[in-house]
Amino acid sequence: MTIEQRVGVLNATVGRNVPATSPTSYTVSLGDVMLDKIDIRIPPGHNGTTGLRIVFNGSYIVPWSQGGDWLIMNDEALEVLVGTEVDTHLTLQLYNTDVYSHTAYLRFFYTPMTLVNAGNTPLQIVSVA
């Protein structure tokens, strides 16, 4: 993480019996930013009954696909390197076929475009005496 980098946190809960054809959607409003990476944590208990995807301007970026596939996890963490400029059109979609609600935990690491365009570079430690 650099000094300029920010972190947005989203704990997204999806209710029970939410089909993939009508997913719960969360708008992720980070502003005009360079989205560096997304950390996703799915706790135990999902057991293949939930799926998530992240969409930007109609393109599926997590998981990357042409057809809108779903990321299905259980008791796992995933780091997704993105490296794309995004604005307010970032959407998290979740489905849940279980009889219990479930939560996905996401962290969005990003740098505001004003800092990217200003040419700021990350702080680097060259040597330690």
Rosetta blueprint (number, residue, H / E / L):
1 M L
2 T L
3 I L
4 E L
5 Q L
6 R E
7 V E
8 G E
9 V E
10 L E
11 N E
12 A E
13 T E
14 V E
15 G L
16 R L
17 N L
18 V E
19 P L
20 A L
21 T L
22 S L
23 P L
24 T E
25 S E
26 Y E
27 T E
28 V E
29 S L
30 L L
31 G L
32 D L
33 V E
34 M E
35 L E
36 D E
37 K E
38 I E
39 D E
40 I E
41 R E
42 I E
43 P L
44 P L
45 G L
46 H L
47 N L
48 G L
49 T L
50 T E
51 G E
52 L E
53 R E
54 I E
55 V E
56 F E
57 N L
58 G L
59 S E
60 Y E
61 I E
62 V E
63 P L
64 W E
65 S E
66 Q L
67 G L
68 G L
69 D L
70 W L
71 L E
72 I L
73 M L
74 N L
75 D L
76 E E
77 A E
78 L E
79 E E
80 V E
81 L E
82 V E
83 G E
84 T E
85 E E
86 V E
87 D L
88 T L
89 H L
90 L E
91 T E
92 L E
93 Q E
94 L E
95 Y E
96 N E
97 T L
98 D L
99 V L
100 Y L
101 S L
102 H E
103 T E
104 A E
105 Y E
106 L E
107 R E
108 F E
109 F E
110 Y E
111 T E
112 P E
113 M H
114 T H
115 L H
116 V H
117 N H
118 A L
119 G L
120 N L
121 T L
122 P L
123 L L
124 Q L
125 I L
126 V L
127 S L
128 V L
129 A L
